[in-house]
Every structure is written in C-alpha cells, then in structure tokens.
C-alpha cells in the first residue's frame, strides 16, 4: 500500500513538473516554428498582437509566481537551459541573481559569462503610444554580449544591445533600441 501511495505522489509531482516546465516552452517552440517570432511595431487590433499575447500567456505563470523560476536558478545552468527550450540564445555560464524578471524568452540573446544582478528586468516588449495616441506594442530581440554585468535593479528593453565586457550601472534602464558601449548609452540611429 505504501509503495503505491509513494508511486502516485511521485507521479503527481512528475506530472506537475512536466506540465509547468516542459509543456509551455515546447508549445512556444512549436508555434514559433510554424508562425515565426513576432517582431516589430504592432497595432493592438492585429493578429500579430494576439499571437504575441498567446505566447505571453504561456509564460505568465512564471512572471506571476517568480519562485517557479527561482527554483530552476538553484541549479547552475538549469535556468539558462530552460530558457533555451523556449527559444532563447543563452549561455549556460550566465549567472542569474535572485529576483530577476525575464519576459519574451524567445527574444533573449545572452552571451557567455554575463552576470545579471538582483532585481533586473529583461524584456523584449514595451507598450507605447503612437502619434495619434493609440497604444502600440514594440517587440524586438535584445542582446547582451559576453562578460557583461547588468547591475542591481537595472533594465534592458526591446531591441537593446549591451556590447561585450560592459557594465550597466545599478538602477539604469536601457530604453528600447539603445546601445551600451564604451561605458555609456548610445541612442538609436535616426534611420532605424
């Protein structure tokens, strides 16, 4: 009797693990392989927005219940491996401090030896207003090159690029399409 009880408890935990940690990223990868990665400036009334919204819903439990991601971060390389399952390009040698929030996993590109400080926010989307004051979604992959340090409570937004061996100061927000190079922020080129 005890054997069957232990077996069923183990089965329940295994099912929950698979359902939480494997089904959403595999669904995301399936949809990306069929429809591609949503990118660009998106009107909220379009199918691209609905597609992005669907992919976001697959990730939302991890944003709301951040301890689920923190459990993965307890084991070196496991969190990065899990992000790769979502479609991210992340080195297994990335150090993730506690309290980091990552969104749009499939748009993240992080090089070897990057240290992401506590409370950092890394996301490839932002909502803005267009010239007619209508809401729009900006979606763009972001890149953090090798051996960079993202300081405590810093943020890296969509389309941002942190060059190799750079340090983003604590609390600094790298706005969409801005670049951090040679120790300072650079605005996006006017024609981009």
C-alpha positions in Angstrom: 0.0 0.0 0.0 2.8 2.4 0.9 4.6 1.6 -2.3 1.5 2.6 -4.4 1.0 5.7 -2.4 4.6 6.8 -2.9 4.3 5.9 -6.6 1.2 8.0 -7.0 2.7 11.0 -5.2 5.8 10.7 -7.4 3.6 10.5 -10.5 1.7 13.6 -9.4 4.9 15.6 -8.9 6.3 14.4 -12.2 3.1 15.4 -14.0 3.1 18.8 -12.4 6.8 19.3 -13.3 6.2 18.3 -16.9 3.0 20.4 -17.2 4.6 23.5 -15.7 8.2 23.4 -17.0 8.1 21.5 -20.3 4.6 21.9 -22.0 4.6 25.7 -22.2 8.1 26.0 -23.8 7.5 23.2 -26.2 4.2 24.8 -27.2 6.0 28.1 -27.7 8.7 26.4 -29.9 6.0 24.7 -31.9 4.2 27.9 -32.6 7.4 29.8 -33.4 8.4 27.1 -35.8 5.1 27.5 -37.6 4.4 31.2 -37.4 7.9 32.7 -36.6 8.8 35.1 -33.8 6.5 38.1 -33.5 8.6 41.3 -34.1 8.1 45.0 -34.9 5.7 47.8 -34.0 2.3 46.1 -33.6 -1.2 47.6 -33.6 -3.2 46.0 -30.8 -6.0 45.2 -33.1 -4.0 42.8 -35.3 -3.4 39.1 -35.4 0.3 39.6 -34.6 -0.7 41.2 -31.3 -3.0 38.2 -30.5 -0.1 35.8 -31.4 2.3 37.7 -29.0 -0.4 37.7 -26.3 -0.8 33.9 -26.7 2.9 33.3 -26.4 3.0 35.6 -23.3 0.2 33.7 -21.7 2.4 30.6 -21.9 5.0 32.5 -19.8 2.6 34.4 -17.5 2.6 31.8 -14.6 6.4 32.3 -14.3 6.1 36.1 -14.2 3.3 35.9 -11.6 4.8 33.1 -9.5 8.5 34.0 -9.7 9.5 31.4 -7.2 9.0 28.8 -10.0 11.9 30.4 -11.9 13.9 30.8 -8.7 13.7 27.0 -8.2 15.4 26.5 -11.6 18.1 29.0 -10.7 19.1 27.0 -7.7 20.9 24.6 -10.0 23.7 26.2 -12.2 22.9 26.2 -15.9 19.4 24.8 -15.4 17.6 28.1 -15.8 19.6 29.0 -18.9 18.9 25.5 -20.4 15.2 26.1 -19.7 15.3 29.5 -21.5 16.9 27.7 -24.4 14.0 25.4 -24.5 11.8 28.4 -25.0 13.9 29.6 -28.0 16.4 31.9 -26.2 20.1 32.1 -27.0 21.6 32.0 -23.6 24.9 30.7 -22.4 24.8 28.0 -19.7 27.5 30.2 -18.0 25.2 33.1 -17.3 24.8 34.0 -13.7 21.3 34.8 -12.6 20.9 36.7 -9.3 17.8 36.4 -7.3 14.7 38.3 -8.2 15.4 38.7 -12.0 12.4 39.1 -14.2 12.7 37.9 -17.8 9.9 38.1 -20.4 9.7 37.2 -24.1 12.1 34.3 -23.5 12.3 33.6 -27.2 13.8 37.0 -28.0 16.6 36.9 -25.5 20.3 36.6 -26.6 22.8 36.5 -23.7 26.5 35.6 -24.1 28.9 33.6 -22.0 29.9 34.9 -18.6 27.2 37.5 -18.3 26.1 38.4 -14.7 22.5 39.5 -14.3 22.2 41.4 -11.0 19.4 41.1 -8.5 16.0 42.6 -9.4 17.0 43.1 -13.0 14.3 43.2 -15.7 15.0 41.9 -19.1 12.2 42.0 -21.7 11.8 42.3 -25.4 8.5 44.2 -25.4 7.1 47.6 -24.4 3.8 49.4 -24.9 3.9 52.9 -26.2 1.6 55.5 -27.8 1.8 56.4 -31.5 1.4 59.9 -32.8 -2.3 59.5 -32.8 -2.2 58.5 -29.1 -3.2 54.9 -29.9 -1.5 52.1 -28.0 1.0 50.0 -29.8 3.3 47.2 -28.9 7.0 47.3 -29.7 8.7 43.8 -30.0 12.3 43.3 -30.7 15.1 40.9 -29.8 17.7 42.1 -27.3 21.3 41.2 -27.0 23.7 41.1 -24.0 27.2 40.1 -25.2 29.7 38.1 -23.2 31.3 39.1 -19.9 28.9 41.9 -19.3 27.4 42.9 -15.9 23.9 44.1 -15.6 23.7 45.9 -12.3 21.3 45.6 -9.4 17.7 46.6 -10.5 18.8 47.6 -14.0 16.5 47.0 -17.0 17.2 46.1 -20.6 14.4 46.7 -23.1 13.4 45.6 -26.6 16.0 46.0 -29.3 18.7 47.0 -26.8 22.3 45.9 -27.3 24.9 45.6 -24.5 28.3 45.2 -26.0 30.9 42.7 -24.6 32.7 43.5 -21.4 30.4 46.3 -20.3 28.8 47.2 -17.0 25.3 48.6 -16.8 25.1 50.6 -13.6 22.7 49.7 -10.8 19.2 51.1 -11.5 20.0 52.1 -15.1 17.2 51.5 -17.7 18.4 50.8 -21.2 15.5 52.0 -23.3 14.2 50.3 -26.4 16.8 50.2 -29.2 19.5 51.9 -27.2 23.0 50.5 -27.1 25.5 50.4 -24.2 29.1 50.6 -25.4 32.3 52.0 -24.0 30.7 52.6 -20.7 27.9 54.9 -21.9 24.5 54.8 -23.6 24.0 55.5 -27.3 20.7 56.5 -28.8 19.4 54.5 -31.8 20.3 55.9 -35.2 17.7 58.2 -36.7 17.0 55.9 -39.7 16.3 52.8 -37.6 
